[in-house]
Amino acid sequence: QAFAAALAAVIVKLTGGEEALSVPGVDRALARARDLVEGVSYSSIGAAGSGQSQRTITVALSPALVSSFLGDLGVPICNTNRPSILVWVAVQSSEGERRLMNPETDESMVTALIDFADSRGLPLIFPVLDFEDRRSLSVDNLWDLRTDAINLASARYGADSILAGRIHFTPTGELVGLWQFQFQGEAQVFDGLDSNLQTYLEAPLVRVTEQLADYFALPSAMGFEQKITLRVDGIRSLADYVALFAYVGQLGIVSESSLASLDAERLELNLAVLGDAVRLRELIALDRDLLPIDSTRSERELLHYRWTR
């Protein structure tokens, strides 16, 4: 049971949603989850002298075997590079008082968001709510989901996307609100309504995860493969060289990479990409290791960057 639960959790995290668990063939894999296990460890945590402890099992699954069986079933998985999400929330009490959600004073709300995001592999960022934040974004502007004010306050964090919302705790116990998700220059607004705080907070993350999973899902290994040249400046040492190759290797859509040329502090890599140059640019943009450089060459198959790590 523990092996099946671990595999199910990994599938949800890799694909970004629970829909993959209902794909034909996944049920058989869950029944044979033991075959994908690489290692198991046990631990026990308890208060000294209490006589009570909590025993846990940690299951390590084979990444290669899990990826292989999902690929065989045609289940797309998300790349390991995932866009960060900056979260702003305005809260209104049943008495009508408004405030900004604060990680220090609203620990249960923040914990609910973080726990769900962890299960989906989403990196969340919360504002520090210092003087600069409060000067740039008032609680009323956030409540009204003023895009210009939200973007102004968010600029300092460099997040890849922004989730802004408002929560009204009504006198009848219901939670009513509105959410706005900004990604790739577009803003989507959707309602929030629930009587349970945890499910109210999880609902926008479910929607966001599905959108990001659809956008960044890796194509099938049987899909179209394109040859792309990656030119990188700023490679000054063997350590830079090794780190660059390691970085390129963890980009999920890059199936092969080889050195094409090396000249002083510049090198070029020949890449085999499952997809196109646009998708590769978008994945690289999620990190800060490569800074794009405008190239004088017009070929779409060449991407030019500077190594900044």
C-alpha positions as CSV (number, residue, x, y, z in Angstrom):
1,Q,0.0,0.0,0.0
2,A,2.8,2.4,0.8
3,F,4.5,1.7,-2.5
4,A,1.3,2.3,-4.4
5,A,0.7,5.5,-2.5
6,A,4.2,6.7,-3.2
7,L,3.9,6.0,-6.9
8,A,0.5,7.8,-7.1
9,A,2.0,10.9,-5.4
10,V,5.0,10.9,-7.8
11,I,2.6,10.6,-10.8
12,V,0.6,13.5,-9.6
13,K,3.7,15.6,-9.0
14,L,5.2,14.7,-12.4
15,T,2.1,15.4,-14.4
16,G,0.6,18.2,-12.3
17,G,-2.7,16.6,-11.6
18,E,-4.7,13.6,-10.5
19,E,-6.2,13.0,-14.0
20,A,-3.2,10.9,-14.9
21,L,-4.2,8.3,-12.3
22,S,-7.3,7.4,-14.3
23,V,-5.3,6.8,-17.6
24,P,-5.8,3.2,-18.6
25,G,-2.8,1.2,-17.6
26,V,-1.8,3.3,-14.6
27,D,-3.9,1.1,-12.3
28,R,-1.8,-1.9,-13.3
29,A,1.4,0.0,-12.6
30,L,0.1,1.0,-9.1
31,A,-0.6,-2.6,-8.4
32,R,2.9,-3.5,-9.3
33,A,4.5,-0.4,-7.8
34,R,7.0,-2.6,-5.9
35,D,8.8,-3.2,-9.3
36,L,9.7,0.5,-9.5
37,V,11.1,0.8,-6.0
38,E,14.8,1.5,-5.7
39,G,15.0,1.7,-1.9
40,V,13.1,1.9,1.3
41,S,13.9,3.5,4.7
42,Y,12.1,3.7,8.0
43,S,12.1,6.2,10.8
44,S,10.3,6.7,14.1
45,I,9.7,10.1,15.7
46,G,8.3,10.6,19.2
47,A,8.7,12.6,22.3
48,A,11.2,11.3,24.8
49,G,9.6,9.4,27.6
50,S,6.1,9.6,26.1
51,G,6.0,6.0,24.9
52,Q,4.4,7.1,21.7
53,S,6.0,7.6,18.3
54,Q,5.1,8.1,14.7
55,R,6.6,5.6,12.3
56,T,7.1,6.5,8.7
57,I,8.3,4.8,5.6
58,T,10.2,6.6,2.8
59,V,10.0,5.1,-0.6
60,A,12.6,5.8,-3.4
61,L,11.3,5.2,-6.9
62,S,13.4,4.8,-10.0
63,P,13.1,8.0,-12.1
64,A,14.0,6.1,-15.3
65,L,11.4,3.3,-14.8
66,V,8.6,5.8,-13.8
67,S,9.3,8.0,-16.8
68,S,9.5,5.0,-19.0
69,F,6.1,3.5,-18.1
70,L,4.4,6.9,-18.2
71,G,6.0,7.5,-21.7
72,D,4.7,4.0,-22.8
73,L,1.2,5.0,-21.7
74,G,1.4,8.4,-23.5
75,V,1.1,10.4,-20.3
76,P,2.9,13.7,-20.7
77,I,5.0,14.8,-17.7
78,C,6.1,18.3,-16.8
79,N,9.7,19.5,-17.1
80,T,11.8,19.7,-13.9
81,N,12.1,23.5,-14.6
82,R,8.8,24.9,-13.4
83,P,7.6,28.5,-13.3
84,S,7.6,30.2,-9.9
85,I,4.3,31.7,-8.7
86,L,4.2,34.8,-6.6
87,V,1.1,34.8,-4.3
88,W,-0.7,37.9,-3.1
89,V,-3.9,37.5,-1.1
90,A,-6.2,40.1,0.5
91,V,-8.4,38.9,3.3
92,Q,-11.6,40.5,4.5
93,S,-13.1,39.4,7.8
94,S,-16.8,39.0,8.5
95,E,-16.7,42.4,10.2
96,G,-15.4,44.0,7.0
97,E,-11.8,44.6,8.0
98,R,-9.3,44.0,5.2
99,R,-5.6,43.0,5.5
100,L,-2.9,41.4,3.4
101,M,-2.3,37.7,4.0
102,N,0.9,37.5,6.1
103,P,3.0,34.3,6.4
104,E,3.7,35.2,10.0
105,T,0.1,35.7,11.2
106,D,-1.8,33.6,8.7
107,E,0.3,30.5,9.1
108,S,-2.5,28.0,8.5
109,M,-3.5,29.6,5.2
110,V,0.1,29.8,4.0
111,T,0.8,26.2,5.1
112,A,-2.2,24.9,3.2
113,L,-1.0,26.7,0.0
114,I,2.6,25.4,0.4
115,D,1.5,21.8,1.2
116,F,-0.7,21.6,-1.9
117,A,1.9,23.3,-4.1
118,D,4.6,20.8,-2.9
119,S,2.4,17.9,-3.9
120,R,2.2,19.4,-7.4
121,G,5.8,20.5,-7.7
122,L,5.0,24.2,-7.8
123,P,7.5,26.7,-6.4
124,L,5.6,29.4,-4.5
125,I,6.9,32.8,-3.5
126,F,5.3,35.0,-0.9
127,P,5.9,38.7,-0.6
128,V,7.8,39.9,2.5
129,L,5.2,42.6,3.0
130,D,7.8,45.3,4.0
131,F,7.4,49.0,3.5
132,E,8.2,48.8,-0.2
133,D,5.5,46.2,-0.8
134,R,2.8,48.0,1.2
135,R,3.7,51.3,-0.6
136,S,3.5,49.7,-4.0
137,L,0.3,47.7,-3.4
138,S,-2.4,48.7,-1.0
139,V,-4.8,46.2,0.3
140,D,-7.7,47.9,-1.5
141,N,-5.8,47.8,-4.9
142,L,-5.2,44.1,-4.3
143,W,-8.8,43.6,-3.4
144,D,-9.8,45.2,-6.6
145,L,-7.2,43.1,-8.5
146,R,-5.6,46.2,-10.0
147,T,-3.2,44.6,-12.5
148,D,-0.9,47.7,-12.8
149,A,-0.4,47.9,-9.0
150,I,0.1,44.2,-8.6
151,N,2.7,44.1,-11.4
152,L,4.5,47.1,-9.8
153,A,4.8,45.5,-6.5
154,S,5.7,42.1,-8.0
155,A,8.6,43.3,-10.2
156,R,11.2,43.1,-7.4
157,Y,10.6,39.3,-7.0
158,G,11.2,38.3,-10.6
159,A,8.6,35.6,-10.5
160,D,7.5,33.8,-13.6
161,S,3.8,34.1,-12.9
162,I,1.5,35.9,-10.4
163,L,-1.5,34.6,-8.5
164,A,-3.5,37.3,-6.8
165,G,-6.7,36.8,-4.9
166,R,-9.2,38.0,-2.3
167,I,-11.0,36.1,0.3
168,H,-14.2,37.3,2.1
169,F,-15.1,35.4,5.3
170,T,-18.9,36.0,5.3
171,P,-21.0,36.1,8.5
172,T,-22.7,32.9,7.3
173,G,-19.3,31.0,7.2
174,E,-18.9,30.9,3.5
175,L,-15.7,32.0,1.7
176,V,-16.3,34.2,-1.4
177,G,-13.7,35.8,-3.5
178,L,-12.0,36.3,-6.8
179,W,-8.6,35.2,-8.3
180,Q,-6.4,36.6,-11.0
181,F,-3.6,34.6,-12.6
182,Q,-0.9,36.3,-14.8
183,F,1.3,34.2,-17.0
184,Q,3.0,34.9,-20.3
185,G,1.5,38.4,-20.5
186,E,-2.1,37.3,-20.1
187,A,-4.3,37.7,-17.0
188,Q,-7.2,35.3,-16.2
189,V,-9.8,36.1,-13.6
190,F,-12.0,33.4,-12.0
191,D,-14.4,33.1,-9.0
192,G,-13.8,31.4,-5.7
193,L,-16.6,30.0,-3.5
194,D,-16.4,27.4,-0.8
195,S,-17.2,26.7,2.9
196,N,-13.9,25.1,3.6
197,L,-10.7,27.2,3.8
198,Q,-8.3,24.5,2.6
199,T,-10.4,23.6,-0.5
200,Y,-11.0,27.3,-1.2
201,L,-7.2,27.9,-1.3
202,E,-6.4,24.7,-3.3
203,A,-9.0,25.4,-6.0
204,P,-7.0,28.2,-7.8
205,L,-3.8,26.1,-7.5
206,V,-5.5,23.2,-9.2
207,R,-6.5,25.5,-12.0
208,V,-3.1,27.1,-12.3
209,T,-1.3,23.7,-12.2
210,E,-3.4,22.3,-15.0
211,Q,-2.6,25.4,-17.1
212,L,1.1,25.2,-16.5
213,A,1.2,21.5,-17.0
214,D,-0.5,21.8,-20.4
215,Y,2.0,24.5,-21.3
216,F,5.2,22.9,-20.1
217,A,4.4,19.2,-20.5
218,L,7.2,17.4,-22.3
219,P,6.4,16.0,-25.7
220,S,6.4,12.3,-26.3
221,A,9.8,10.8,-27.1
222,M,8.3,9.7,-30.4
223,G,7.5,13.3,-31.3
224,F,9.3,15.6,-33.8
225,E,12.9,16.2,-33.0
226,Q,14.6,19.5,-34.1
227,K,18.3,20.3,-34.3
228,I,19.2,23.5,-32.5
229,T,22.6,25.2,-31.9
230,L,23.1,26.8,-28.5
231,R,25.8,29.4,-28.4
232,V,27.0,30.3,-24.9
233,D,29.4,33.1,-23.9
234,G,31.1,33.5,-20.5
235,I,32.5,29.9,-20.1
236,R,35.7,30.8,-18.3
237,S,36.6,27.6,-16.6
238,L,36.3,23.8,-16.6
239,A,33.8,24.2,-13.8
240,D,31.6,26.4,-16.0
241,Y,31.9,23.9,-18.9
242,V,30.8,21.0,-16.7
243,A,28.0,23.0,-15.1
244,L,26.6,24.1,-18.5
245,F,26.5,20.5,-19.7
246,A,24.8,19.4,-16.5
247,Y,22.3,22.3,-16.9
248,V,21.4,21.4,-20.5
249,G,21.1,17.8,-19.6
250,Q,18.4,18.4,-17.1
251,L,16.2,20.3,-19.6
252,G,13.6,17.7,-20.3
253,I,13.1,18.4,-24.0
254,V,16.8,18.1,-24.8
255,S,17.4,14.4,-25.8
256,E,21.0,14.8,-27.0
257,S,23.8,17.4,-26.7
258,S,27.3,17.5,-28.1
259,L,30.1,20.1,-28.3
260,A,30.2,21.7,-31.8
261,S,33.0,24.3,-31.2
262,L,35.0,25.9,-28.4
263,D,36.7,29.3,-28.8
264,A,38.1,31.2,-25.8
265,E,35.1,31.9,-23.6
266,R,32.5,30.9,-26.1
267,L,31.2,27.5,-27.0
268,E,28.5,26.1,-29.2
269,L,26.4,22.9,-28.5
270,N,24.5,20.9,-31.0
271,L,21.1,20.0,-29.4
272,A,18.5,17.5,-30.4
273,V,15.2,19.0,-29.0
274,L,11.8,17.3,-28.7
275,G,9.8,20.4,-29.8
276,D,11.1,23.7,-31.1
277,A,13.3,26.6,-30.3
278,V,10.4,28.6,-28.8
279,R,9.7,26.0,-26.2
280,L,13.4,25.7,-25.4
281,R,13.7,29.5,-24.9
282,E,10.7,29.4,-22.5
283,L,12.2,26.6,-20.4
284,I,15.6,28.4,-20.2
285,A,13.8,31.6,-19.2
286,L,12.5,30.0,-16.1
287,D,16.0,30.0,-14.7
288,R,18.6,32.7,-14.3
289,D,21.6,30.8,-15.5
290,L,21.5,31.9,-19.1
291,L,21.0,35.5,-20.1
292,P,19.7,35.9,-23.7
293,I,21.9,37.8,-26.2
294,D,20.6,39.2,-29.5
295,S,22.3,37.3,-32.3
296,T,23.2,38.9,-35.6
297,R,22.4,35.7,-37.4
298,S,18.9,35.2,-38.6
299,E,18.7,31.5,-38.4
300,R,15.9,30.3,-36.0
301,E,18.0,27.2,-35.2
302,L,20.6,29.3,-33.2
303,L,20.0,30.5,-29.6
304,H,22.6,32.8,-28.1
305,Y,23.1,33.3,-24.4
306,R,25.6,34.3,-21.7
307,W,26.4,32.0,-18.8
308,T,25.7,33.9,-15.6
309,R,26.0,31.2,-12.8
